[in-house]
């Protein structure tokens, strides 16, 4: 019995020891799935971005955590597409070389046959062949030019392939007519709306031109401008985003080259994008996808170009603001969503100023959380925006005070309490704005702007204003900035102070008309340097300050004439109807420039 128990003990323990040794000798399991798929516990196809992330509308969040050097790296879709395109080009070149070689061999064979015929045929046959060749007709009686044209269509060796011929035809922008149609109906096709096939390479050129205009590649001193460029790189994963880029880029290109047919084709695609966007916004999951947010912002760009109605741009901006609030600050920490929030933050703050209501942008989470992932760092502009987001609350308090003053049931005590609260808020925020300027501009690393003499030139209107002491019209100096970021920030600083001053009703230390006039002139003195220096359509970043400055100056003065000339100049040079229309929809006040 004792021996049996010992053997049983040894037998039962032996497999346990073996399992321990096998487990310790196995290599650690390699992490190959992306972080999102591992957290959601779904299958990952190990491509970057993977299919699961693309299907849920978050391709930029597809992230593979780094492993050891032996771990296989995920396949990047961009690299895979680039490799496939290179392989296609190589195969096309090889095929073209084969066709050229076969075509040359056929022609050599034909020439050898003709040479043998001329050498061996009777003289009367040779004379007849030569006569037909010299007369330009084939032996069958048809014109040799016709046969020569047919041969060129089939076997052309003039160095122009089919793609080049198609491109030369498309450069005439007659996209309605197929290549097989006769050119006799050109008059009837001219009046029809252009329909551009999205498979044609010309569309990629339109999108590239749009991206270069609205999302130019600039350095960090000029401010980040890569949000729409990054969004264009993921448009292939979202049909709605792809349609939006197609509609916006075609309309922008048509307006840039002043071709109404191409511009009309963008309008033709616009309703389809609006319907798709409406369906996406009604879906709880798709409404939080980065492609939906990018589509809304693209439609903002469309309205800046076309300005379909007076309130269309304002409706899209406020709709984007509501969508951002619905998504929450945690969805703007990484990727395209972070860029769309941080780069366009002045637009969102401007929309809150126009609303004149307390904004979610002033909440602590929205001020800090989007930067918690170190995707970017706060710079001088965002520290200014942290102050500006408090102005809508003061605007709302001022409007409530005005309503209370007009009410017959309000008591004197109630009015005094609201007035004291407003004055304390205005005084505190004004002091913080002035301290921000001392810390970030006057004593900043780039220093304040430099004043230089203003001289007339053909590139930009000359700003003239009044000397408030004498009333005479003078030509002040203009500002030259060390970089575009500081110029944009200072214009937003002037406009923020101006909006805040409209509710400054304090008996003492208030920002009066003279200071308001100086702040408006500060914006005007900055316009020439910024507009002539900023690449693409980055000038849209000054749209709100320009509109705020317009309302400071009196009608009929030299200041408004200068600004009117600037609005028309920008509309002509940059194909932006928003500027030509006066931008009344983005004003926190009433009134608009003349049409």
C-alpha positions as CSV (number, residue, x, y, z in Angstrom):
1,X,0.0,0.0,0.0
2,X,2.8,2.4,0.8
3,X,4.5,1.7,-2.5
4,X,1.3,2.2,-4.4
5,X,0.7,5.5,-2.7
6,X,4.2,6.6,-3.5
7,X,3.9,5.7,-7.2
8,X,0.5,7.5,-7.3
9,X,2.1,10.6,-5.8
10,X,5.0,10.5,-8.2
11,X,2.7,10.0,-11.2
12,X,0.3,12.8,-10.1
13,X,3.1,15.3,-9.6
14,X,5.0,14.6,-12.8
15,X,2.6,16.3,-15.2
16,X,2.4,19.3,-13.0
17,X,6.2,19.8,-13.1
18,X,6.2,19.3,-16.9
19,X,3.5,21.9,-17.4
20,X,5.5,24.4,-15.4
21,X,8.6,23.9,-17.5
22,X,6.7,24.2,-20.7
23,X,5.0,27.4,-19.6
24,X,8.3,29.0,-18.6
25,X,10.0,28.1,-21.9
26,X,7.2,29.6,-24.1
27,X,8.0,33.1,-25.5
28,X,5.6,35.9,-24.3
29,X,2.6,36.4,-26.5
30,X,3.1,39.1,-29.1
31,X,0.7,42.0,-29.2
32,X,-0.4,42.4,-32.8
33,X,-3.9,44.0,-32.5
34,X,-4.4,47.7,-32.3
35,X,-5.2,49.3,-28.9
36,X,-8.9,50.0,-29.7
37,X,-9.6,46.5,-30.9
38,X,-8.0,45.0,-27.8
39,X,-10.1,47.3,-25.6
40,X,-13.3,46.5,-27.4
41,X,-12.2,42.7,-27.6
42,X,-12.9,42.5,-31.4
43,X,-10.9,40.9,-34.2
44,X,-8.3,43.2,-35.7
45,X,-7.0,42.7,-39.2
46,X,-3.6,44.2,-38.2
47,X,-3.6,46.9,-40.7
48,X,-3.1,50.5,-39.8
49,X,-5.8,51.9,-39.7
50,X,-7.7,48.6,-39.3
51,X,-11.1,47.8,-40.7
52,X,-12.8,47.9,-37.3
53,X,-11.6,51.4,-36.6
54,X,-12.5,52.6,-40.1
55,X,-16.0,51.1,-39.9
56,X,-16.7,52.9,-36.6
57,X,-15.5,56.2,-38.0
58,X,-12.3,56.5,-35.9
59,X,-9.3,55.7,-38.3
60,X,-7.0,58.2,-36.6
61,X,-7.5,56.5,-33.3
62,X,-6.1,53.2,-34.6
63,X,-2.8,52.9,-32.6
64,X,-0.4,50.0,-32.2
65,X,1.5,49.9,-28.9
66,X,5.2,49.5,-29.5
67,X,6.7,46.0,-28.7
68,X,10.1,44.3,-29.0
69,X,12.2,44.6,-32.2
70,X,11.1,41.1,-33.1
71,X,7.4,42.0,-33.1
72,X,5.9,42.3,-36.5
73,X,4.9,45.8,-37.4
74,X,1.4,46.6,-38.6
75,X,0.9,47.2,-42.3
76,X,0.2,50.9,-43.0
77,X,-2.6,51.3,-45.5
78,X,-0.9,54.4,-47.0
79,X,2.3,52.4,-47.6
80,X,0.3,49.5,-49.0
81,X,-1.6,51.9,-51.4
82,X,1.7,53.5,-52.4
83,X,3.2,50.1,-53.1
84,X,0.2,49.0,-55.1
85,X,0.3,52.2,-57.1
86,X,4.0,51.7,-57.8
87,X,3.4,48.2,-58.9
88,X,0.6,49.4,-61.2
89,X,2.9,52.0,-62.7
90,X,5.5,49.4,-63.3
91,X,3.1,47.0,-64.9
92,X,1.6,49.7,-67.0
93,X,5.1,50.8,-68.2
94,X,6.0,47.2,-69.0
95,X,2.7,46.7,-70.9
96,X,3.2,50.0,-72.8
97,X,6.7,48.9,-73.7
98,X,5.4,45.6,-74.9
99,X,2.7,47.3,-77.0
100,X,5.2,49.7,-78.4
101,X,7.6,46.8,-79.3
102,X,4.8,44.8,-80.9
103,X,3.6,47.9,-82.8
104,X,7.1,48.6,-84.1
105,X,7.5,45.0,-85.1
106,X,4.2,45.1,-87.1
107,X,5.2,48.3,-88.9
108,X,8.6,46.8,-89.7
109,X,6.9,43.7,-91.1
110,X,4.6,45.9,-93.2
111,X,7.5,47.9,-94.6
112,X,9.4,44.7,-95.4
113,X,6.4,43.4,-97.3
114,X,6.0,46.6,-99.2
115,X,9.8,46.6,-100.0
116,X,9.6,43.0,-101.2
117,X,6.5,43.8,-103.3
118,X,8.2,46.8,-104.9
119,X,11.4,44.8,-105.5
120,X,9.7,41.7,-107.0
121,X,6.4,43.0,-108.5
122,X,6.0,43.9,-112.2
123,X,6.7,47.5,-113.2
124,X,3.1,48.4,-113.9
125,X,2.1,47.3,-110.3
126,X,4.9,49.2,-108.8
127,X,4.0,52.4,-110.7
128,X,0.4,52.1,-109.6
129,X,1.4,51.8,-106.0
130,X,3.7,54.8,-106.1
131,X,1.0,56.8,-107.9
132,X,-1.5,56.0,-105.1
133,X,1.0,56.9,-102.4
134,X,1.9,60.3,-104.0
135,X,-1.8,61.1,-104.6
136,X,-2.7,60.5,-100.9
137,X,-5.1,57.7,-101.6
138,X,-5.0,54.0,-100.8
139,X,-5.2,51.5,-103.6
140,X,-8.8,50.9,-102.7
141,X,-9.7,54.6,-103.5
142,X,-10.0,55.9,-99.9
143,X,-8.1,58.9,-98.7
144,X,-4.7,58.1,-97.1
145,X,-5.2,60.8,-94.6
146,X,-8.3,59.0,-93.3
147,X,-6.5,55.7,-93.1
148,X,-3.6,57.5,-91.6
149,X,-5.9,59.0,-88.9
150,X,-7.3,55.6,-88.1
151,X,-3.8,54.1,-87.8
152,X,-2.9,56.9,-85.5
153,X,-5.8,56.2,-83.2
154,X,-4.8,52.6,-83.1
155,X,-1.0,52.7,-83.2
156,X,0.2,56.2,-82.3
157,X,3.9,56.6,-81.7
158,X,3.9,60.3,-81.3
159,X,4.6,60.0,-77.6
160,X,1.1,60.8,-76.5
161,X,-0.8,57.9,-74.8
162,X,-4.5,57.6,-74.1
163,X,-4.3,59.1,-70.7
164,X,-2.6,62.3,-72.0
165,X,-5.2,62.6,-74.8
166,X,-8.0,62.2,-72.2
167,X,-6.4,64.8,-70.0
168,X,-6.1,67.3,-72.9
169,X,-9.8,66.8,-73.5
170,X,-10.7,67.3,-69.9
171,X,-8.7,70.5,-69.7
172,X,-11.5,72.1,-71.8
173,X,-13.9,71.3,-68.8
174,X,-16.4,69.7,-71.2
175,X,-17.2,66.9,-68.8
176,X,-20.7,66.3,-70.0
177,X,-19.8,64.8,-73.4
178,X,-18.2,61.4,-73.7
179,X,-15.2,61.1,-76.0
180,X,-17.2,59.1,-78.5
181,X,-19.8,61.9,-79.1
182,X,-19.4,64.3,-82.0
183,X,-18.2,67.8,-81.4
184,X,-21.1,69.3,-83.4
185,X,-23.3,69.4,-80.3
186,X,-21.0,71.6,-78.3
187,X,-23.5,74.5,-78.3
188,X,-26.1,72.4,-76.6
189,X,-23.8,71.0,-74.0
190,X,-22.5,74.4,-73.0
191,X,-25.6,75.5,-71.3
192,X,-26.0,72.3,-69.3
193,X,-24.6,71.7,-65.8
194,X,-21.2,70.1,-65.7
195,X,-21.1,66.6,-64.3
196,X,-17.6,65.6,-63.2
197,X,-16.8,61.9,-62.9
198,X,-15.3,61.2,-59.5
199,X,-13.1,58.5,-61.0
200,X,-11.2,61.0,-63.2
201,X,-7.8,62.2,-62.0
202,X,-8.9,65.8,-62.4
203,X,-11.0,65.5,-59.2
204,X,-7.8,64.7,-57.2
205,X,-6.3,67.9,-58.6
206,X,-9.4,69.9,-57.4
207,X,-9.2,68.4,-53.9
208,X,-5.4,69.0,-53.7
209,X,-5.9,72.7,-54.7
210,X,-8.7,73.1,-52.1
211,X,-6.5,71.5,-49.4
212,X,-3.6,73.8,-50.3
213,X,-5.8,76.8,-50.0
214,X,-7.7,76.0,-46.8
215,X,-5.0,73.9,-45.1
216,X,-1.6,75.1,-46.3
217,X,1.6,73.6,-44.9
218,X,3.0,76.1,-42.5
219,X,5.5,76.1,-39.7
220,X,4.6,76.3,-36.0
221,X,5.2,80.0,-35.9
222,X,2.5,80.5,-38.4
223,X,0.0,78.5,-36.5
224,X,-1.2,75.0,-37.1
225,X,-3.2,74.6,-40.3
226,X,-3.2,70.8,-41.1
227,X,-6.7,69.8,-39.9
228,X,-8.4,69.7,-43.3
229,X,-5.3,68.2,-44.8
230,X,-5.4,65.3,-42.3
231,X,-9.1,64.9,-42.8
232,X,-8.5,64.6,-46.6
233,X,-6.2,61.7,-46.0
234,X,-9.0,59.6,-44.3
235,X,-11.8,60.5,-46.7
236,X,-11.5,57.2,-48.4
237,X,-12.8,55.5,-45.2
238,X,-16.0,57.6,-45.2
239,X,-18.5,58.0,-48.1
240,X,-20.0,61.2,-46.6
241,X,-16.6,62.8,-46.2
242,X,-15.5,61.8,-49.7
243,X,-18.7,63.4,-51.1
244,X,-18.1,66.5,-49.1
245,X,-14.6,66.9,-50.4
246,X,-15.8,66.4,-53.9
247,X,-18.6,69.0,-53.7
248,X,-16.5,71.6,-51.9
249,X,-13.4,71.3,-54.0
250,X,-15.2,71.4,-57.3
251,X,-17.2,74.5,-56.3
252,X,-14.0,76.2,-55.0
253,X,-12.1,75.4,-58.2
254,X,-15.0,76.6,-60.4
255,X,-15.2,79.9,-58.5
256,X,-11.4,80.3,-58.6
257,X,-11.2,79.9,-62.4
258,X,-14.5,81.8,-62.8
259,X,-16.1,78.9,-64.6
260,X,-19.8,78.8,-63.6
261,X,-20.3,75.4,-65.1
262,X,-17.7,73.8,-62.8
263,X,-19.0,75.8,-59.9
264,X,-22.6,74.6,-60.6
265,X,-21.4,71.0,-60.5
266,X,-20.3,71.5,-56.9
267,X,-23.8,72.9,-56.1
268,X,-25.3,69.8,-57.7
269,X,-23.5,67.5,-55.2
270,X,-24.2,69.7,-52.2
271,X,-27.8,68.5,-51.4
272,X,-26.6,64.9,-51.4
273,X,-24.0,65.8,-48.8
274,X,-26.6,67.6,-46.7
275,X,-28.9,64.6,-46.7
276,X,-26.1,62.2,-45.8
277,X,-25.0,64.5,-43.0
278,X,-28.5,64.7,-41.6
279,X,-28.7,60.9,-41.4
280,X,-25.3,60.8,-39.7
281,X,-26.3,63.4,-37.1
282,X,-29.4,61.4,-36.2
283,X,-27.4,58.3,-35.6
284,X,-26.1,58.2,-31.9
285,X,-22.8,56.5,-32.9
286,X,-22.1,58.2,-36.3
287,X,-22.8,61.6,-34.8
288,X,-19.6,61.2,-32.7
289,X,-17.5,60.0,-35.6
290,X,-14.6,62.2,-36.7
291,X,-15.8,62.0,-40.3
292,X,-19.1,63.6,-39.3
293,X,-17.3,66.5,-37.6
294,X,-14.9,66.9,-40.6
295,X,-17.9,67.0,-42.9
296,X,-19.6,69.8,-40.9
297,X,-16.4,71.9,-41.0
298,X,-16.1,71.3,-44.8
299,X,-19.5,72.7,-45.3
300,X,-18.4,75.7,-43.4
301,X,-15.7,76.1,-45.9
302,X,-18.2,75.7,-48.7
303,X,-20.3,78.5,-47.3
304,X,-17.2,80.7,-47.0
305,X,-16.7,80.2,-50.7
306,X,-20.3,80.4,-51.9
307,X,-22.3,82.1,-49.1
308,X,-25.6,80.5,-50.4
309,X,-27.7,82.6,-48.0
310,X,-27.0,85.4,-45.5
311,X,-27.4,83.0,-42.5
312,X,-26.0,79.8,-44.0
313,X,-22.5,80.1,-42.6
314,X,-23.7,81.1,-39.2
315,X,-26.0,78.1,-39.2
316,X,-23.2,75.7,-40.0
317,X,-20.8,77.3,-37.5
318,X,-23.4,77.1,-34.7
319,X,-24.3,73.5,-35.8
320,X,-20.6,72.6,-35.5
321,X,-20.5,74.1,-32.1
322,X,-23.5,72.0,-30.9
323,X,-21.9,68.9,-32.4
324,X,-18.6,69.6,-30.6
325,X,-20.5,69.9,-27.3
326,X,-22.4,66.7,-28.0
327,X,-19.1,64.8,-28.6
328,X,-17.5,66.0,-25.4
329,X,-14.0,67.1,-24.6
330,X,-12.7,63.5,-24.3
331,X,-13.2,63.0,-28.0
332,X,-10.9,65.9,-29.0
333,X,-7.7,64.7,-27.4
334,X,-6.1,62.8,-30.3
335,X,-6.1,62.6,-34.1
336,X,-8.1,64.7,-36.5
337,X,-10.7,65.6,-33.9
338,X,-8.0,67.3,-31.8
339,X,-6.8,69.3,-34.8
340,X,-10.3,70.3,-35.8
341,X,-11.0,71.6,-32.3
342,X,-7.7,73.3,-31.5
343,X,-7.0,74.8,-34.9
344,X,-10.5,76.2,-35.3
345,X,-11.0,77.1,-31.7
346,X,-11.2,80.9,-32.5
347,X,-14.1,80.1,-34.8
348,X,-15.9,78.3,-32.0
349,X,-15.2,81.1,-29.5
350,X,-16.4,83.6,-32.1
351,X,-19.7,81.7,-32.5
352,X,-20.1,81.8,-28.7
353,X,-19.7,85.5,-28.8
354,X,-22.3,85.9,-31.5
355,X,-24.7,83.7,-29.4
356,X,-24.2,86.0,-26.4
357,X,-25.0,83.1,-24.0
358,X,-22.9,81.3,-21.4
359,X,-20.8,78.7,-23.4
360,X,-19.6,75.3,-22.5
361,X,-16.2,76.4,-23.9
362,X,-15.7,78.2,-20.6
363,X,-15.9,75.0,-18.6
364,X,-12.7,73.7,-17.0
365,X,-12.8,70.4,-18.9
366,X,-13.0,72.2,-22.3
367,X,-10.1,74.5,-21.4
368,X,-7.7,71.7,-20.3
369,X,-8.8,68.2,-21.3
370,X,-8.2,68.5,-25.1
371,X,-4.5,69.2,-24.5
372,X,-4.1,66.4,-21.8
373,X,-2.9,63.9,-24.4
374,X,0.1,66.1,-25.5
375,X,-1.1,66.0,-29.1
376,X,-0.2,69.7,-29.1
377,X,0.7,72.4,-26.6
378,X,-1.1,75.6,-25.8
379,X,0.5,78.6,-27.3
380,X,-0.1,82.4,-27.0
381,X,-3.3,82.1,-29.0
382,X,-4.9,79.5,-26.8
383,X,-4.0,81.3,-23.6
384,X,-5.8,84.3,-25.0
385,X,-8.8,82.1,-25.9
386,X,-8.9,80.9,-22.2
387,X,-9.8,84.5,-21.3
388,X,-12.1,85.2,-24.3
389,X,-14.4,82.3,-23.5
390,X,-15.6,84.2,-20.4
391,X,-17.0,87.1,-22.4
392,X,-20.2,85.4,-23.6
393,X,-21.3,85.1,-19.9
394,X,-20.8,88.8,-19.4
395,X,-22.7,89.6,-22.6
396,X,-25.6,87.5,-21.3
397,X,-25.5,89.3,-18.0
398,X,-25.6,92.6,-19.8
399,X,-28.6,91.6,-21.9
400,X,-30.4,90.4,-18.7
401,X,-29.6,93.8,-17.1
402,X,-31.1,95.6,-20.0
403,X,-34.2,93.5,-19.8
404,X,-34.4,94.2,-16.1
405,X,-34.1,98.0,-16.6
406,X,-36.9,97.9,-19.1
407,X,-39.2,96.0,-16.7
408,X,-41.6,97.8,-14.5
409,X,-41.6,95.1,-11.8
410,X,-37.9,95.0,-11.1
411,X,-36.8,96.5,-7.9
412,X,-33.8,98.9,-7.4
413,X,-32.0,96.3,-5.3
414,X,-32.3,93.7,-8.0
415,X,-30.9,96.1,-10.6
416,X,-28.1,97.2,-8.3
417,X,-27.0,93.6,-7.7
418,X,-27.0,92.6,-11.4
419,X,-25.1,95.8,-12.3
420,X,-22.5,95.3,-9.6
421,X,-21.9,91.7,-10.8
422,X,-21.5,92.8,-14.3
423,X,-19.1,95.6,-13.5
424,X,-17.0,93.4,-11.3
425,X,-16.7,90.8,-14.1
426,X,-15.8,93.3,-16.7
427,X,-13.2,95.0,-14.5
428,X,-11.6,91.7,-13.6
429,X,-11.5,90.4,-17.1
430,X,-10.2,93.7,-18.5
431,X,-7.3,93.6,-16.1
432,X,-6.5,90.0,-17.0
433,X,-6.5,90.9,-20.7
434,X,-4.0,93.7,-20.1
435,X,-1.8,91.4,-18.0
436,X,-1.9,88.8,-20.8
437,X,-0.6,91.4,-23.2
438,X,2.3,92.3,-20.9
439,X,3.3,88.7,-20.3
440,X,2.9,87.2,-23.8
441,X,3.4,90.1,-26.2
442,X,5.4,93.0,-24.6
443,X,7.7,90.6,-22.8
444,X,7.2,87.5,-25.0
445,X,10.0,85.7,-26.8
446,X,9.0,87.2,-30.2
447,X,8.4,90.7,-28.9
448,X,5.7,93.1,-29.9
449,X,5.0,94.1,-33.5
450,X,7.1,96.8,-35.2
451,X,5.6,100.0,-36.5
452,X,6.7,100.9,-40.0
453,X,5.7,103.9,-42.3
454,X,2.7,103.2,-44.5
455,X,3.2,104.2,-48.2
456,X,0.8,103.8,-51.1
457,X,1.2,100.7,-53.3
458,X,-0.7,98.7,-55.8
459,X,-0.9,95.6,-53.7
460,X,-3.1,96.8,-50.9
461,X,-5.3,99.7,-49.9
462,X,-3.8,102.5,-47.8
463,X,-5.4,102.8,-44.3
464,X,-6.3,106.3,-43.3
465,X,-8.0,107.4,-40.0
466,X,-8.7,110.5,-38.0
467,X,-6.7,112.2,-35.4
468,X,-9.2,112.4,-32.5
469,X,-7.6,115.5,-31.1
470,X,-7.8,117.6,-34.3
471,X,-10.2,115.7,-36.5
472,X,-7.8,115.7,-39.4
473,X,-7.4,112.6,-41.6
474,X,-4.0,111.0,-41.2
475,X,-2.0,108.0,-42.4
476,X,-0.8,106.0,-39.3
477,X,2.0,103.6,-39.3
478,X,1.3,99.9,-40.0
479,X,2.3,96.9,-38.0
480,X,4.8,94.3,-39.1
481,X,4.9,91.1,-37.1
482,X,7.6,88.5,-36.5
483,X,5.2,85.7,-37.5
484,X,1.6,85.0,-38.5
485,X,0.6,83.4,-35.2
486,X,1.3,86.6,-33.3
487,X,-0.5,88.7,-35.9
488,X,-3.6,86.5,-35.7
489,X,-3.5,86.6,-31.9
490,X,-3.2,90.3,-31.7
491,X,-6.1,90.9,-34.0
492,X,-8.2,88.5,-31.9
493,X,-7.0,90.4,-28.8
494,X,-8.2,93.7,-30.2
495,X,-11.5,92.2,-31.2
496,X,-12.0,90.5,-27.8
497,X,-11.4,93.8,-26.0
498,X,-13.8,95.5,-28.4
499,X,-16.6,93.1,-27.7
500,X,-16.0,93.3,-24.0
501,X,-16.0,97.1,-24.1
502,X,-19.6,97.1,-25.5
503,X,-20.9,96.0,-22.1
504,X,-18.5,98.1,-20.1
505,X,-20.9,100.6,-18.5
506,X,-18.7,101.5,-15.5
507,X,-18.7,105.0,-14.3
508,X,-14.9,105.1,-14.1
509,X,-12.1,103.3,-15.8
510,X,-14.4,102.1,-18.6
511,X,-13.1,101.5,-22.1
512,X,-14.6,104.5,-23.9
513,X,-15.0,105.5,-27.5
514,X,-11.4,106.7,-27.9
515,X,-10.0,103.4,-26.7
516,X,-12.4,101.5,-28.9
517,X,-11.4,103.5,-31.9
518,X,-7.7,102.8,-31.2
519,X,-8.4,99.0,-30.9
520,X,-10.3,99.0,-34.2
521,X,-7.4,100.9,-35.8
522,X,-5.0,98.2,-34.4
523,X,-6.8,95.6,-36.5
524,X,-6.8,97.7,-39.6
525,X,-3.0,98.4,-39.2
526,X,-2.4,94.7,-39.1
527,X,-4.4,93.6,-42.1
528,X,-1.9,94.4,-44.9
529,X,0.9,92.4,-43.4
530,X,-1.2,89.4,-42.6
531,X,-3.2,89.2,-45.8
532,X,-0.2,89.6,-48.0
533,X,1.9,87.1,-45.9
534,X,-0.6,84.4,-45.0
535,X,-0.6,81.5,-47.5
536,X,-3.8,80.2,-49.0
537,X,-7.1,81.1,-47.3
538,X,-5.6,81.5,-43.8
539,X,-6.9,85.0,-44.1
540,X,-10.3,83.6,-43.0
541,X,-8.9,83.5,-39.5
542,X,-9.2,87.3,-39.4
543,X,-12.8,87.4,-40.6
544,X,-14.3,87.9,-37.1
545,X,-11.8,90.6,-36.1
546,X,-12.4,92.5,-39.4
547,X,-16.2,92.4,-38.8
548,X,-15.9,93.6,-35.2
549,X,-13.6,96.4,-36.3
550,X,-16.1,97.5,-39.0
551,X,-18.7,98.3,-36.3
552,X,-16.3,100.7,-34.4
553,X,-16.0,103.2,-37.3
554,X,-18.7,105.7,-38.3
555,X,-20.5,105.6,-41.7
556,X,-18.9,107.5,-44.5
557,X,-15.5,107.7,-42.9
558,X,-12.1,106.9,-44.4
559,X,-11.8,103.8,-42.1
560,X,-14.9,102.1,-43.5
561,X,-13.8,102.9,-47.1
562,X,-10.5,101.2,-46.4
563,X,-12.2,98.1,-45.0
564,X,-14.7,98.0,-47.8
565,X,-11.8,98.0,-50.3
566,X,-10.1,95.2,-48.3
567,X,-13.3,93.0,-48.3
568,X,-13.6,93.3,-52.1
569,X,-9.9,92.7,-52.6
570,X,-10.1,89.4,-50.6
571,X,-13.2,88.3,-52.4
572,X,-11.5,88.8,-55.8
573,X,-8.1,87.3,-54.9
574,X,-9.3,84.4,-52.8
575,X,-12.7,83.6,-54.2
576,X,-14.4,84.1,-50.9
577,X,-18.0,85.4,-51.1
578,X,-18.1,85.6,-47.3
579,X,-15.8,88.7,-47.4
580,X,-17.5,90.2,-50.3
581,X,-20.9,90.0,-48.5
582,X,-19.6,91.9,-45.5
583,X,-19.8,89.0,-43.0
584,X,-22.8,90.4,-41.2
585,X,-23.8,86.9,-40.0
586,X,-20.7,86.6,-37.8
587,X,-21.2,89.9,-36.1
588,X,-22.1,90.1,-32.3
589,X,-23.9,93.4,-33.2
590,X,-26.4,94.5,-35.8
591,X,-25.7,96.2,-39.1
592,X,-23.6,95.2,-42.1
593,X,-21.5,96.9,-44.7
594,X,-23.1,98.0,-48.0
595,X,-23.4,95.4,-50.7
